[in-house]
Amino acid sequence: MRRTMSALMIVTVSLLGGCGLTLLPKPTPPAPATSTTPSVPGFGGRFSWPSGLELTLGPATPHTLSEQARGLYPDVGRVVSFSITLVNRTERAVKPAIMVFAARRAGISDPEAAKAPSIRDPAANIGIGLGTPDLPPGQTFQGTIAFGLPEQPGPLRVEVAPDLLGSQPKAVFEGTA
């Protein structure tokens, strides 16, 4: 079973390409977290997994889609991007490519309608693909993610799973976007 999972991950990682990422030589000091509630960091906050991996999600920033990406998302009212910084304080390489980034609008009872679509805009270096290089121990990684939202700003919850298997808790950030 373990061999099958490893092979599946290797095949999956090799199939897709990445964009919008920068591998930095040294970890940066963690950013101070701002919280909307005591246990949930706000946009601009930091989350640390028990493994030692740290994620900082930057503030929500309006993004204008490139001409290349505009045709891919005709039903999106507006796009909001977030910078991400990963610091690998673990003893193993981390695979940013298999992290799962999702966003949900608060106050909407239908779970499908609440989902905010993930946006890729390669011309603007927005999005993370499975071809993204591994992050070695002691290194820092920066990239940008984005989500499509309706025209009217409102409460948003961004969830980040560190892997496809759900072996660790999700990082959760909340704010208005």
C-alpha positions as CSV (number, residue, x, y, z in Angstrom):
1,M,0.0,0.0,0.0
2,R,2.8,2.4,0.9
3,R,4.7,1.7,-2.3
4,T,1.5,2.2,-4.3
5,M,0.9,5.6,-2.7
6,S,4.5,6.7,-3.3
7,A,4.3,5.7,-6.9
8,L,0.9,7.4,-7.3
9,M,2.4,10.6,-5.8
10,I,5.4,10.5,-8.1
11,V,3.4,10.0,-11.2
12,T,0.9,12.7,-10.2
13,V,3.6,15.2,-9.4
14,S,5.4,14.6,-12.7
15,L,2.3,15.0,-14.8
16,L,1.4,18.7,-14.1
17,G,3.5,21.9,-14.4
18,G,3.6,24.8,-11.9
19,C,3.8,28.5,-12.1
20,G,3.9,31.5,-9.9
21,L,6.5,30.2,-7.4
22,T,9.8,31.3,-6.1
23,L,12.2,29.1,-4.1
24,L,14.2,31.2,-1.7
25,P,17.5,30.2,-0.1
26,K,16.8,30.9,3.6
27,P,13.7,30.9,5.8
28,T,12.3,34.3,6.6
29,P,11.1,35.2,10.1
30,P,7.4,34.3,10.5
31,A,4.9,37.2,10.0
32,P,2.7,38.2,13.0
33,A,-0.8,36.6,12.8
34,T,-3.9,38.7,12.9
35,S,-7.0,36.8,14.1
36,T,-10.7,37.2,13.4
37,T,-11.2,34.7,16.2
38,P,-8.7,33.4,18.8
39,S,-8.1,30.1,17.1
40,V,-8.4,31.1,13.4
41,P,-5.8,33.4,11.8
42,G,-7.0,36.2,9.6
43,F,-5.7,37.0,6.1
44,G,-2.1,38.0,6.7
45,G,-1.7,35.5,9.5
46,R,0.4,32.4,10.0
47,F,-0.4,28.7,10.6
48,S,2.1,26.1,11.8
49,W,1.5,22.4,11.4
50,P,2.8,20.0,14.1
51,S,5.4,18.7,11.6
52,G,7.2,22.1,11.5
53,L,5.8,23.4,8.2
54,E,4.7,27.0,8.5
55,L,2.3,28.8,6.1
56,T,1.7,32.5,5.9
57,L,-1.3,33.7,3.8
58,G,-1.0,37.3,2.8
59,P,-3.8,39.8,2.7
60,A,-6.5,39.6,0.0
61,T,-5.5,41.6,-3.0
62,P,-7.6,42.4,-6.0
63,H,-6.3,40.8,-9.2
64,T,-7.1,41.7,-12.8
65,L,-7.0,38.6,-15.0
66,S,-4.6,38.6,-17.9
67,E,-6.1,38.5,-21.3
68,Q,-5.0,34.9,-21.6
69,A,-6.9,33.9,-18.4
70,R,-9.9,36.1,-18.8
71,G,-11.6,33.8,-21.3
72,L,-11.2,30.8,-19.0
73,Y,-13.3,32.4,-16.2
74,P,-16.2,34.2,-17.9
75,D,-18.6,33.8,-14.9
76,V,-16.2,35.2,-12.2
77,G,-17.2,38.7,-11.0
78,R,-13.8,39.5,-9.6
79,V,-10.5,37.8,-8.6
80,V,-8.7,38.0,-5.3
81,S,-5.2,36.8,-4.9
82,F,-3.2,35.9,-1.8
83,S,0.6,35.6,-1.5
84,I,1.7,32.4,0.3
85,T,5.0,31.8,2.1
86,L,5.9,28.3,3.2
87,V,8.8,27.7,5.6
88,N,10.0,24.1,5.8
89,R,11.2,23.5,9.4
90,T,10.7,19.8,9.0
91,E,13.4,17.1,8.4
92,R,12.0,16.1,5.0
93,A,11.3,17.9,1.7
94,V,7.8,19.3,1.4
95,K,5.8,19.1,-1.9
96,P,4.0,22.4,-2.4
97,A,2.6,20.9,-5.6
98,I,0.3,18.5,-3.7
99,M,-1.0,21.1,-1.2
100,V,-4.8,21.7,-1.6
101,F,-6.0,25.3,-1.5
102,A,-9.7,25.9,-1.3
103,A,-12.0,28.9,-0.4
104,R,-15.6,29.1,0.7
105,R,-17.9,32.1,1.0
106,A,-19.5,32.3,4.4
107,G,-23.3,32.7,4.9
108,I,-24.3,30.5,2.0
109,S,-26.2,27.4,2.9
110,D,-25.6,25.5,-0.4
111,P,-22.0,24.0,-0.1
112,E,-21.5,24.0,-3.9
113,A,-22.6,27.6,-4.3
114,A,-20.3,28.6,-1.4
115,K,-17.2,27.4,-3.2
116,A,-15.0,30.0,-4.7
117,P,-13.3,28.6,-7.8
118,S,-9.5,28.4,-7.7
119,I,-8.0,30.7,-10.4
120,R,-4.8,30.0,-12.5
121,D,-3.3,32.9,-14.4
122,P,0.1,31.8,-15.7
123,A,0.8,35.1,-17.4
124,A,0.6,36.8,-13.9
125,N,2.3,33.9,-12.1
126,I,-0.9,33.0,-10.2
127,G,-1.4,29.4,-9.2
128,I,0.5,26.3,-8.1
129,G,0.9,23.3,-10.3
130,L,2.1,19.7,-9.6
131,G,5.4,20.4,-11.4
132,T,6.4,22.8,-8.7
133,P,9.8,21.7,-7.2
134,D,10.0,20.2,-3.7
135,L,10.9,22.5,-0.8
136,P,14.0,21.1,1.0
137,P,14.3,21.3,4.8
138,G,15.3,24.8,6.0
139,Q,14.1,26.5,2.8
140,T,11.4,29.1,2.1
141,F,9.0,29.1,-0.8
142,Q,6.8,31.9,-2.1
143,G,3.9,31.8,-4.5
144,T,0.5,33.3,-5.2
145,I,-3.0,31.7,-5.2
146,A,-6.3,33.3,-6.3
147,F,-10.0,32.7,-6.1
148,G,-13.0,33.9,-8.1
149,L,-15.6,35.8,-6.2
150,P,-18.8,37.7,-6.8
151,E,-18.6,41.5,-7.2
152,Q,-19.8,42.2,-3.7
153,P,-17.1,41.6,-1.0
154,G,-18.0,39.4,1.9
155,P,-16.7,36.9,4.5
156,L,-14.3,34.3,3.1
157,R,-12.7,31.2,4.5
158,V,-9.5,29.9,3.0
159,E,-8.5,26.3,3.8
160,V,-5.1,24.7,3.1
161,A,-4.4,21.0,3.3
162,P,-0.7,20.2,3.3
163,D,-1.2,17.1,1.2
164,L,-3.7,15.2,-0.8
165,L,-4.1,12.4,1.8
166,G,-5.5,14.5,4.6
167,S,-2.8,13.2,7.0
168,Q,-2.6,16.5,8.8
169,P,-5.1,19.1,9.9
170,K,-6.1,21.9,7.5
171,A,-4.9,25.5,8.0
172,V,-7.8,27.8,8.1
173,F,-7.8,31.6,7.5
174,E,-10.8,33.9,7.6
175,G,-11.4,37.4,6.5
176,T,-13.3,39.7,4.2
177,A,-12.6,39.6,0.5
